[in-house]
Amino acid sequence: MSSTIELQDTLGSVGVIISTLLIQFYGWTGFDPIASLFIAVLIAASVIPLVLDTGKILALDVSNKDTKIQEALSEVCNFFSWYFNVLICPALINT
């Protein structure tokens, strides 16, 4: 992921340099907004996956981790079942 960010940062810098050269040679200042739009598209392309991943986390989307969660819960249930059968029941029966 960091190489993608570095590539986008480099492309943004190249866009600024190219727009500066075009403005210098042709005198038309419209190249600057075009370069800004190019950089904005690069930023949006890197932000959209981040926003989607964050939304999944905030929405508690655990679809790809459901088997691990079920295994962990079964271990917890097995422990409490053992705890109840070994420690609690004999103590209740002996009282």
C-alpha angles and dihedrals in degrees: 000000000000092000089057090052091048091049092050091048090051092048090050091053091047089051091054092048093048093048090049091051092047091050090049094049101037102025093223110132093199090090090074095062090045090054089046091054090049090053091046090054090051091050092047091049090056095042099050096068090046092052091047093050091047091049091052091051093047091047089051092239103179098161094127094044101045096109092052091049091049091050092050092048092049090052090051091048091048090051094050091045090053091044092051096044097043104035111019104038096051090048091051093046094049094052 
